[in-house]
Amino acid sequence: MKRSSWRYLWKSEDIRNKLLISLLLLAIYRLAANIPVPGIDRVAVSQLSQVTGAGRNLVNLLDLLSGGAVSNFSILAMGVYPYITAQIILQLLTPVIPALERKMQDDPREGRIWMEKWTVILTIPMALLSAFGQINIFNQMLEGSSIISRWGFSGENLMPTVAAIISMVAGTMFGIWIGQLISEYGLRNQGLSLIIFAGIVSRFPVSIARMVANSEPWWVFVVVILLFILTIAAIVYVQGGRRNIPVLFPGRRIGNRMSMPVRSQLPLMVNMAGMIPIIFAQSFLTFPAILSSFFLNSQVKWIASASNWMYQAFGGDTWWYPLLFFVLVVAFAYFYTDVLFAQQNYGENLKKQGAQIPGVVRGKPTQDYLTRVQRRITLPGAFFLGLVAVLPYILTFLLPEGSNGVGLMQASGLLIVVGTIRETVELIETELRMHGYDDRLIN
């Protein structure tokens, strides 16, 4: 499609309405991101920005992905990530539990409806755990202060604590609902992606303004801008990486004649897993810290000691934490890619169509061959994701302590931004073609 076809964007009433509805719903979500959790201590919240070390990386990452909801500790401080975590868990359980796998294969439409229902149900306990854990983690970072003025499950603190947790869970469910409305009435299947995208983009000007306000050295701006451009270029390059496998489709009989076989290609992605391995590795690493935070003040000495050790080990302040993060991202990239690729079942699908990869037997041998190729090309994509994940930790050694450039250079956020922009542009171009606004047809 020629770029000039975009001049027809506002001529189609249907496309125009979808864009306006999406923008309106995003504006409502961003407005809700400024509603604070009841009972917060604003002084303690303001101290989060002064946290140093690797703990600052975690605060910057959560603040970026929530669109600034962490910095003012709003009801949307968790964003929609409990839903994404629940979605990942169910996707990983599907190939492990034969009944779930059969349910998805026998009737894909009913399987998707079932999966959506149980993802929302699983989101609630995940959100409860995340809300309690996030508050506990921040309280430990503040060393004595508490994000919630009256925090605890005893006496007069019980109701304020329950109100804070419930409001955060409600905020997450509200964000999921807004995302579903966007996918249904706005840009198709882009709801949650656009919500996360809008939150991340809204933090870029804030990070730049903080760098200017702090009068950081000129070379910090140069380093951050260069890394910013190089990271975006690398993400675009890797995300667009494909390995095209030649496929031969049989000819079809048309009347008394037989058409020639059709040569096509099956594109295999270098980074098929997308952002999921980073999210899953981050959740895996933060879970021990969240769990240990429940027992830091235990009356049993060895439990308190073990909890303190686990909290320090998985709190992000150790030298081996980024290394373990990198290894887990690479491992989860391979694992999640294998799960997704097995669900595609290319070998059986190509066999049903009568198609064949030259030199490879149809059916299971084809699936095995494609799996080997996919695993080989996943290696650079997995290492790239690992580098993206630990880039903020690397920058803590390159930039001055407390630099806001680290918050700007959360490459995992850039990965989401670039991916969402690519998908949105492709979706709009598809809508234009469907409505006949294609210069190849008009001219």
Beta strands, then each sheet from edge to edge (+ up, - down):
strand 1: 242-249
strand 2: 253-254
strand 3: 257-258
strand 4: 262-269
sheet 1: 1+ 4-
sheet 2: 2+ 3-
end
